[in-house]
Amino acid sequence: MLRLPCIFSSDALFQAASVLTVHGVTDTASPVRAAFLAPDGTVFAEAEAHPDDKGRFSADLPTPAPSFAEYTLTVSDGEETRTAEHILFGELWLASGQSNMELSNTFIPDAEFLYDAVADKRIRVFSVSYDVTEDRFPWEPDEFQRGEWILADNRQALAGVSAMGLKFVERLYPALNENAEIPVGFLNASWGGTPITGWFPRDAVLADPHMTEVMTRTGTMPDGEKWNTRGDLNFQQPTAQYNLKIAPLHGLRFRGVIWYQGENECGGEYWQKAYADYLRFYHKTYSDRFAANPDRFFMISSLIYPWTYGPSGECNLGFLNDAFVTVAKESPDKFIAVPIGDLEPDWGYFLSNHPIHPTNKYPLAERTARLALANVYKGRPEAPAVLDSWKTENGRVRLTFARGTGPLRVGTGSGERVHGLYVAGADGVYLPAECEIVSPNEMDVWCEEITDPVHAAYGIQSMEPKINLFAGDYPVLPFFTDRETWLNIEARPWYDPAVTSTWASRMRGDILDLFFRPVWMPIAESEICPDTAFRCEDGCSVRIEAAADNPGTFGAYVRSCPYQQLDLGKFRGLRANFFNIKGMTASLVLRKGEEETVCPFVKTAELRGGWARYEASFGDLAPDAVFDRMEFRFEREGETFRFVNLERLRLLK
């Protein structure tokens, strides 16, 4: 009996102008002949292989240049012949990772438009099956795991493959076909909740002393004695996914890998260092085994979208994302890190109400495809900007960036603050920073309350989306300058009055409820809104108004949330600009449970246009004091206007 892996079947798309290793098993001792037949029936390439003592054989066939012409593959052992028809040769990519790469088109609101866009294209997808028996994964690579080639007009089948993978090839297709006929496809091989070590081949790990040491140190070496002893978590075993999902792809060559994984390694600074080693090993191993061109084999990795991992304040996602940035910075000819934090989150609420899976896969795939086109196909190095160097002087931190596609800029509108930018003094307490772009690739950052900043960080806080520092077309990649200290950074969205909503998490039973929530909340008989009509130093202020039938106290408050704690014991007070404060008393009320600490506001300066600066002292708070909420309370005295505007809130050190 002649047996071939499913990858060698009709409707396949193989990498053009490369090599295909056709392999399988036969029960005869006769030579096995493999051949590609051109559309006119002539032999384009053929090779002969001799089975070993177990009947295994392999034969290398050169593949033709890309075109829309359909070829036929024949494999014969003298007794049986296997035929695969309608084969195309073009550009092939691997799309792999865990659940965010796995997230299928079924969950994407615009999927129907994507199906329409690809229906008449020479696009094909090979999807590896999830079939395992009783959660028992193969200890050895299983090249015969089931899979199928999917044509571009099979909407039902495309609904079940990676949304990011399909959009990625859909974006590559028109660019590659401007002046040629080049089919495009991807290999759909991902599994939610898997660690990167699950995608390693065991033989490569054992042959690499450094990786063996790293995986032994991290407790991730595959263990035959404990194999398949985790029950429904067996899918997370090191090497399990390679054995099940990647082994069926043996013999293929492809152009590169798009990768979306890392949540399983969100274990903080220690794991960041291990994960960078994992990425280097993954790239080398897959390049050695699958690269169509080992000199230009890219691993293009999405950063992980910010949500909550670990106790409050720990920048676990920041450390993980830094691993992607680290390898992209050191080896730009191998790795590309794709920023994601600027993309508007779009949750699939029907996904168990779980926010780990943003459905903004199509814009992320478009960005990934653009980077692939530039670096892989046009030979033009293009990458998001990375922090190149930094120094401190005159109470500021000077940051210098490399790469990028244009000069530094902040967002798209005038007067925007940089979101997610922080500086810290020697005590390691980070506060939101101001910035000034001083040259196309340099910027100064500082904080008025930190007289001698020694470190800066950007985009690493685990609960802060919508980063908005760009260098040309792409956001600047996240960074932190302190490479020695475990970083805790509390987001303080109320520093910027223009920010009206923030991510905040809470538990509802066993479900993590993590979505946008308002930054500001009114107290009883009060109303609040952003206000650009009354402002002094910021582009926007917060307007707090007494309700129509409220004769006295009104106000608003901000809440303490995970990653946005009101850790006020670290500070001596708070400063704010107030408009229309005359005839009122103002207090800052700090609440912890039922207890209140009242801190009166005292005027410290007159400002322009009816604005004044006020400060509230925190007194003798314990250094570790954290409050549930911080309330701005106003008492009216007589018939005055019934509102106050406030802006430029700043903690004082």
N, C-alpha and C positions, 0 to 999 in steps of 0.2 A: 504493500500500500504506500502510495506517495502522499505525503502530508506537507502542506505549506502554511505558514502563519497567515492570519487574515489580512495582513497589510498588503499581501500580494494577491489582490483580487480585482475584479472588474471595477471600472470607474475610478481607479487610483490616480493620484497626482504625485509624481516623484520629482525630486530636485533635478533640474536641467543641467546639462554640461558638467556632470559630476560622475559619480559611481554609485551603482546600486548593488548591494550584496544580497543576492537571492539565496535563501537557505531553507532547509527543511529536513525531513526525515523520510527515508525509504527503507523498505524491507528487502530490497534487492541489492546485490553486490555490483551491479552494472554501473558504469559511469552515468551521471545525470547531466543532461544537456539543457541549458537555459538560453533563451534567445528573445530579442526584441524584433518584432516584425513591423516594418514601416506600413503606412496606410495602403501602399500598392502591393503589399505581400512580400516584398523583398526583405532579406535579413539585414537589419541595421547593425546588430551586435550579437555575438553569441559566445558562450563559454562552456567548458566542460568541467565537472567536479566529480571526484571520487569519494564515495561515502566511507566514513570511518567504521570501526568495528561495532558501533552502535547505530549505524545507518544515517548518521548526520552528515550533511554536505553543505557546502556554500560555494557560490560562484560569483565573481565580480563582473558586472556588465557596465560598460560606459553608457552614459545616458545622452540623448541628443540635445541639441540647442533648444531653447524654449520656443514653443509654437502652439497653435491650436490644433495641430494635426494629432489624430488619435492613433496610438500604437497598440500592439498586442504583445503580451508576454506569454511565452510558452515554456513549460518546464516538463521534461520527460525523463523517466528512468528506464526506458526501453519497454516497460510493460504498461505504464499508465502515463497519461499526459494531462497536465493541468493548464488551463488557458484563462488568462485575464484580459478582457477586452476594454476598449475605450479609455486607454491610458493616456494621460497628458503629462507633459514635462514643463515645469515652470519653477516658481519660487515657493518654497515650503518652509514653514516656521513651526516651532513647538510652542504651544500655549499651556503653561503649567503653573502649579501652585496649590493654594488651598481655596477656601470657599469664595473669596472675592474674584478669583479667576474662574472658578467653577460656576459662579452665578450665571444662570442661563438667560437667554433672551425672553423666556416665559415671563420673567419678572420686570422687564423693561417696558415702560409706557410706550416708547416709540418703535417697538420691535417690528410692527407691521410695515413701517416705512423702510426699515432695513431689509426685510424680506423682499420687498418690491425692488430695492436697489440692486440686490445681488442676483435676482431670479434669472436674468439673461446673461450672466457673466460666467466665464470659465473659472469658477471658484469651487473648490472642493474641500471637504473636511473629513478627517478620519477620527472617529470617536471610539476610544477604548472603553470596553464594558466595565461595569462595576461588579460583575458577578463573582461572588465568593461563596463557598459553602460553609454555613454556620460560623461566619466570621473567621475562618481559618485561611490565613494568607500563605502563599507558597514561600518556603525557605529559600528555594533556588529560583532564579529568574524564569518566568513562564512565558516563553515566546509565542505560545499558542493561545493565550488569553483572547477571548472573543473581541471583535471590533468590526466597524463597518465604515465604508466610504459613503459620504452623503453628498448628493448633488445640490447645486445652488437653488434649484426650483422646488426642493423638498421642504416646504415651509414647516411641516409638522416635525420633521427630524431636526431642522435648524433651531426650532424653539428650545430644544433640549441641550444645545451646546453653549460653550462659553460666549457670553455677550461681548466681552472684551476681545476675545479672539476673532469673532466674526466681524466686528466693526473694524478691527485692525486690518484684516485682509481686504475688506471692502474699501478702505482708504488707500491701501497700497495699490490696488488694482488700476484705477485710472491713471495714476502717475506713471506706473510701469508700462502702461499700454498706450502712451501718447504716440510713440513711433515704432511700436513693435507689437507682437502677439505673445503675451506672457501670462499663462495661467498662474493663479495664486491659490495657495491652500494653507491650512494649518492642522496640526495634530492636537486633538482635544484630549488632554491627559491631566486631570487635576482631581483633588479630593479634599473636601472641607475638613478643617480641623487637623491637618497633617503638619508635622514639623518638617523642616528642610531635610533633616537626616533621613526621613522616610523615602526621599527621592535619590539617595546615594546607592550605588552598587557595592555590595559587600566586598567583592574581590578588589575593587579599587581602594576602598578604605584600608583593607589589610595590607595592601602594597605600598601605602603611604605612611611612613612612621610618624610624621607630624600630625596627620589627621587621626591616626590611631590614638596618639597621645591626647589630642583635644577631645575626642569622643569618649575616651576612657575617663578623662577628667570631668567631663560634663555628664557622665552616666548615660551616654547614648550609644554605646557600642552594641551591635546586635548580639544577642545571646541565644544560642541554639537550645540550651536547656530550658529557657524561659519563653521560648517562641510559642506564640498563640496561647498565652496564659492570661491575657488581659480581657478576655470576653469581647464585649462590643467596642472596646478600645484597641483591639488588635490592629486596626487600620493605622494607628499612630506608631507602630513599631519601626525602629530604624531599618531601612532598606525595604520595607514592605511594599511601598508604592512603586519603587523601582522594579521590584520583582513582578508586580501585577500590571502596572500601567506603562512602564517604559520598555521593559523587555520585549513586548510585542512589536516595538518599533525598530528592533535590531535589524541592521542591514541598510537602513535609510541614511541619507545625508540630508541635512537641512541648513538653512541660512543662519538661523540664530534662535534665541529663546526670548519670549516675553514672559515675565515672571511676576506674579502677584501673590506674595506669601510673607509671613513673618509674625503674625499675631501669636502663634504658638511659641515664639521665642521672645515674647515681651517680658523678659525677666530682669531688665535693668542693665546697668553698666557692664557687669560681668558678661552677660549674654551678648551685649553689643560686640565685645571683642571676639568672642567665639563665633558669632554670626558672620563677621567679616571673613574669618578663616573658612567658614562653611561656604560662603559665596565664591571665594577663590577656588576652593576644591571643586565645587559644582561646575564652575566654568571650565576648568582644566579637564575634568573628567568627561563632560559632554562634548567639549571641543575635540578631544582625542577620539571619541567614539562616533560622533555624528556630524562633525563640521563639514559642510561643503567646501569651505575654504578656511582652514585653521588660522590663517593670518588675519581674517576679517570675520571672526565669529563673535557676535555681540550677545550679551545677556542684558536685556533692557528691562529694568525692574521698576515697578511702581512703588513709591513710598507708601507707607501705611496711613490710611486716613485716621485722623485723631479721634479716639474715643477713650474710654476709661479702662485702664489696666492697673492693678496694684493699688495700694493705699493712697490717700490723698497726697498730692504734691510730688510724687515720684515721677520723674520724666522718663518712664520706661519706653514709651513710643519714641521719644526723642533719641534715646540711646540706640534703639533698634534702627531708626531711620538713618542715624549717623553711620551705621555699618554700610548701608547702601551708598551714602555719600563718600565714605572713606575709599571704597574700592573704585568708585567712579572717578575720584580725584587722582588716585595713584595709577590707574590703568584706563585712561579714556579710550583706548583702542579695543577694550574688551567689555567694559561696563558702562551703562548709561542709567542714571537715577532719574526717574520721572517724578517731578513734584506734583502733588495732588491737593495740597491744603488750600489753594485758592479757589478750587472748583466748588460751586454751590452744592451743598449736600442735598441729596434727593433720596429719601428713604422709601423702601418698599414696606409699607406699614403692615402688609399681609404676611410678611416673613416673620411670623411669631412675634410681631411687635418688637423685633430686635434690631437695634441700630448699627450693628457691626457691618451690615451689608448695604452701603450706599449704592443706589442704582444709577449713579452718574458714570456708568462704564463707557458709554459712547464718547463723551468728550475726552475721557482719559485715554481711550483707545486712539482717538484722532491725534492726540498729542504724542502718543507712543509711536504711531505710524509716521508722523512728521519727522521725529528723531531718527527712526529707522531709515527713511528715505534719504535724509541728508548724510548720515554716517555710513550706511551700508551700500547704498546704490549710487549716490552722487559723489562719494569720496570726499565729502566736505565735512570736516569736523564741526559739529554743532551740538552744544550742550547747555543746560542751565548753568548760570554762574555759581561758582563756589568761592567760599572765603579762602583767600590765598595767604594773607598775613594780617597782623594787627599789632598795634602798639598803643600805649597810654601816654598822653601828654596834655598838660593844661586842663585837667579835669574832664577830659574827653577820651574816648577810645576811637582811634582811627582804624577803620576797616578797609582793606584792599581786596578786591575781588578779581578773579580770573574767569575767562571764558564768558559765556553769555552771548547773546546775539545783538546787543545794543547797549546804550548807556543805562545806568541805574535810573529808576523812576519809582514813584510811589503810586500804586493803583492807577486809576483812570481819571480821577477828578481832582480839581484843585483843593488844597487844604486838607487832604486826607492825612490821617496819622498812619504810621506803620503799625499794623496789628501784629502782636507776637514778638515785639522787639524789647529786650530787657538789658539792663546793666546791673552790676553788683559791686559793692565795695569789698573790703577785705573780710567782712563778716559773712559773706556769701548770701546775703539777703537781696533778692532781685526785685527791682521795681520797673514798671514800664518806662521806656526811654524816649527821649526826643532825638531827632536826627537831622542832619544837614548833609545833602549831597554836595561834595566839594570838587569832584571831577567825575568824568564818565564812569570810572570804576572805583571811586573812593567815597566813603561817607564817614562823618563823625557822629558818634552817638554819646549821649550823656543823660543825666538825670539831676535836676536841681537839688534834690534832697540827698544826693550822694556826691560829696565834694571830691572824692578821690576814687573814681570807678577803676576797677582792675580787670573786670571781665564783662563780656557781652554774650548774649544768646539770642537766637532768632528762630522761631517756628518749631521749637522742640517741646513746648508745653502740651501736655497730652489732651487738653480739652479746649483747644483754640483753633477753630477753622478760619477760613477766609483770610489767610495770609496775603499780603498785598505789596510786597517789595519785589520789583521786577528788574531784570537786566535784559532789555530788548523784549523778546516775545515770551519768555518763560519766567516764572517766579524764581527768585534766588533760592538755592537749596538751603535747607535748615543748617544751622551751625551753633556751636558753643565753644568759647575759647578756653574755658577751664577744663583741662583734660585730666585733672587729678582728683576732683571732688565729686561726690555723689550730689546731683543737683535736685533741688526742690524749688519749683517756681509756681507761685500761686497767680493765676490770671486775675486781673482786676479790670473787668470790662467797663466798670463805672468811671474809670479814668477818662474815657472818651464819651462825651454826651451824645455823639452821633451813633454810638453803638446801642441799639435799643433791645437787642436780644442776644442771648448767649446759650451755649450748650450747658445743660445742668442735668445731673442724674439723680434718680431716686429709685427705690425698689418698690414695686407694686406686687406684693406676694413674692413669687419666685422670679418675676420678670423684671429685668433691668429696663427702666423707662428713661431713655436718654434722648432728649430732643431739645430744640430751641425753646427757651423760656424767656420771659421779659427780664431785663436787667433791673428795671425800676418798678416798684409796686406802690400804689397809693395806700395811705392809712385811711381809716374810716372818714367818710364825708370829704374826700379829697379826689382830685383828678390830676393826671400827669400826661405830658406829651413832650416830644422834642420840639425845639423852637429855634428857628434860624433868624427870626426877626429881632430878638433881643440877645445880643452876644457881645462879649468884650475881647477876650483873648483867644477863644476857640471859635471854630466855625459853626458851632451849634451849642445850645444850652438846654437844660432840662427845666421845663416850666411846671411848677407845682401850684395848684390852685384849689382854693376851698370850694366845695360844692355850693350850689346856689342857696341852699337853706342852712348852711353851716355858719353859725355866728362866731365861732372861736377857733379852736385848734385844727390845723391841717398839716399835711406833710407827706413824705414818701420815704421808702426804705429800699435797701439792697440786701440780698440774702447771702448767707454763707453756704457754699455748696462744695462738694468734693472737687479739688483742683482749683477752687475759687474761694478758699477759706478767708474769713475775716480774722486773720492772725495778728490782731492789733497790739498784742503785748510786746511786739518787736519794735513798736514805734512810739514816739512821744506825743503825737497828736495828728490833727488833720487840718489842712488849709482848703478854703473854697472861696470862689468869687460869688457874691450875691447881688442880684438886681432887685430893687424895690423892697428893701429890707427896713426902711424907715418906718417907725411906728409899730414895730414888731420886736419880739424877742425870739431868738433862734437858739436851739439846743441840738446837740448830737446825742442821741440816746442809743446806748449799746445794750443789746439784750442777749441774755443767756438763759434759756428756759423762761422762768417767771421773773427772774431778777433783771433789774435795770440799773445801768450806770449812766447818769446824766452829766454831760460835758457841755457847759455853756459856750456859745460862740462869742468871741470878742473881736471887735474891729481892729485891724492892724494897718490898713491903708485905704485911702480914697482912690478910686480908679475913674476912668472916663465915663461919661454918659450915665451917671447915676449908679454905677457899679461900685462895689466896695469889697475889700478883701477881709476875710474873717479867719480866725483860727480857733480850734477847740483843743484843749489839752487833755490827754488821756490820764494824767495824774500818775498814780503808782500802780498801774496794772502789772500783774504777774507777767514775766517774759514769755510764758507759754500760753497766755490768755487768747482764746479763740471764741468769737461771739457768733450767735445764730443770725443776727441781723444788725444793721447799722441804719438808724432812723434819723431823718432830718425833720425836726418838729418845729413848727412856727406857731406863735401865739399872737393873735391880732389884738391891738389896743385901739379901740375907737373905730371910726369909719375910715378905713384905708382901703387901697386897692387890695383885692383878695387873692393875690398871687405873689410868688417869688420865683425868680429864675436863678439857677445855680450852674456853675461850670468850673472847670479846671480844679477838680478835686485832687488833692495830693497828700499822701501820707508824709509825715515829718519824722526824720530820724534824729 
